[in-house]
Amino acid sequence: MLELYWKNASDKVVGDEHGVSLAELEALKLRMCKANQAVQKSMDSGQYGYGDLPTHKTYPASVKALVEKYKATTTDLVVLGIGGSALGNIALHSALNPATYNLMSDAKRPGPRLFVLDNVDPAMIHETLRVAMRRGAKGLLVNVISKSGETAETASQFMIVRDMLKKKLGDDFAKHIVATTDAAKGTLHEIAKADGYDMLEVPDNVGGRFSVLSPVGLFSAAMCGIDIDEL
């Protein structure tokens, strides 16, 4: 249950000029109810899909299948994304895993080390990949997240990492990439099909900033020991 604590915004605390009174809230009640009904109607029609994510069955199942496939052989997970595709992953791990997660020993850490690259700063990318590759490319898994595959920052990151993996692993490079993208179309979808990556779906009716409870955020969470059913 979510509760809104608004006491410190009330007229009794901050005064009549800037504070919110009970009378003002009562006057807004009808408009607030209509707004809530409008949002609920859009959710019921499928226009806004984020409301269904906590009870969605297919997305967690597809995520768990890939986690079972990759977790035992992955020492380092690198997520490529920007906006909600990166921030959602970062938020989950900041909230639910220890701040020292990447510093824990393999025996104590409940999954691979996690690195989220959310911009194209060359120094950060170079240093991150250097650290992630320290134990070799065979333990590296890259999760590239982009609905279209044409987001400039993520596409740039992906070109760098894909080229690196091809040089290190040859024909096996595709076994180290999971693409989270549109289920039916788009540049990344076509590249994933051509190269043979495993794919997870970015929902059509869920905006990036609300996508964390879809495969966009659930894959890295499950890979790194977060119970996505409880989540």
Buried (B, 14 or more C-beta within 10 A) or exposed (E): EEEEEEEEEBBEEEEEEEBBEEEEEEEEEEEEEEEEEEEEEBBEEEEBBBBBBEEBEEBBEBBBEBBEEBBEEBBBBBBBBBBBBBBBBBEBBEEBBEEEBBEEEEEEBBBBBBBBBBEBEEEEBEEBBEEBBEEEBEBBBBBBBBBBBEBEBBBBBBEBBBEBBBEBBEEEBBBBBBBBBBEEEBBBBEBBEEEEBBBBBBBEBBEBEBBBBBBBBBBBBBBBBBEBEEB
